[in-house]
Every structure is written in C-alpha cells, then in structure tokens.
C-alpha cells in the first residue's frame, strides 16, 4: 500500500523516528539536561536506518571511527604541543581531512575519524 509515494515501511519508520525524538526530548527534559537538543540529534542519527540491526551496525561504525579519531587527535596534540605554531597545525589539518576524504571510499568511519581528530586537535590547542 502506498500513500503519497511512500511505502508502509517508510511510513512506519517515520512514525517511529518522530516518536523516538519526542521521547528523547521528554526524558532529557525530565532529567533536567542543559542541552536536550543533543538527545534529539543523537536519536535522529541513530534512527537513520529502518531496522534495529542496521542502526546497531551503523552506530558501531560511527563509534569506531570517532574513537579512532579521538586517539589520533590526542596523539597529535601530544606531539604538537605549541598552539602558536599555526602553520604546523594547518598542515596537519590538511593531512587529516584529505586522508579522511580519500579513505571515505572504504567506509564512512574514516571521515568520522578525521572529523573527531580535527575537533580534538583544535580543542586541545585553544
């Protein structure tokens, strides 16, 4: 059955995602979180897939990419500890993000790793 060009699977997924976002916001607000928006954003990211198995697999890939990037970022921050060395940081940022874009062809976790490494490196220097 199709309504407005959407299958029943897509309609059900849309309703589940909307409900999950509402529940994430509600729980975050009840716990008096300062930033309930992050609960909703995280829910949207996790709910991008139509099945629980796909969501878990995607979450594991995202987590592994972000963890790899965090380790790389901390390592680079320890090696390059002088924040006034703007040219070194610029070259490292170029290399990190060029590598992430290149290795994206092998999986999105590598792009996420470059993003996480960039964030850790910049936060560590400012």
N, C-alpha and C positions, 0 to 999 in steps of 0.2 A: 504494500500500500504506500502511495506517495502523496504527500501534501506539499504543495509549493516547491516541488522538485527535490524534496528531502525524503530519504528512506526512513522507515520506522526506527532503524538502528541509530541514525543520526539524530532523530527527534528525542529518543530515549537518552542518548549521550548528552544532548543539550540540556535536558531537564536535570540529569544527574549532576552535570557541571554547575549549573545555576544553584541547585540545592546545596552542593558541597561548598560553594563560595559563601552562601548565606550562613551555613553552619560554622565555617571557619571564622567569619566575621563575628558571629554571635559568641562563640567560645572565647575568642580573643578579647572581645569587649567585656565579657563576664570575668575574665582573668585580669582585667584592668591593664591590658598591654598598652604601652605608649605608642606602638605602631601597628595597629590591627591591619593596616593595608598590606603588610608583608605576609600575613597569614592568608589573605585572599590571593595575592600574587603567587605565593607558593602553591596554593591549591590549583590555580589555573595552570601553572606549569606542569604539575603532576597529572592533572586531568586531561592533558592534550591527547592522550591515547584513548581508544574506545574500550579497551579491556584492562582488567587489573594486571594481568600478566605483562601486557605491553607497557603499562605505566611503571611497573616494578623494574622491568628491564631498562627502560629509558632513565629512570631515577638512578639506577646503579651506574649507568654510563655517565650521567651528569656528575654524580658524586665522585666517581673515579677520576674524571677529568679535572674537577675542581680541586680534589685532593692532590693530584699530581702538580697542578699549577701552584697550589699553595706551597708545596715543598720546594718547587723550583724558585718561586718568588722569595721565600725565606733564605734559600741558599744564595741567591744573587744579592739579596740585601746584606747578608753577612760578608760577602766578598767585596762588594762595592759600598762601603760604609760612609763615604763622604758625599752628602747631599749637594754640596756646592759644585760637584763635578757633573754639570748639566749635560755635557757632550757625551760622556760615557753612558749616562742613563738614557739619553736619546738613542744612542746606537743599540743599546740593549733592548729598548722598547721596540725598535725597528726589527731586530732579530727575532724577538719573542713573537711578535704579531705576524711577521712574514712566515715564520715557521708554523704558527697556528693555522694560518690561511692555507699554506701548502699542504699540511698534513690533514686538513679537513676532509680531503678526498678519502681518507681512510676511516673517518668517523668524526662525529661532532665533538667527542670528548677532547680532541686535541685543540680545537678552537676554544672550548671552555677552559682548558688548561692554560692557554696563552692569556685569556682574559683574567683568570684568577691570579696568574703570576704577575701580570701588569698591575692589578689592584694592590696586591701585597707589596710589590716593589715600590710603587708610588706612595702608598700609605706609610711604609716604613721610612721613607725619606722626607716626609713632610709632617 
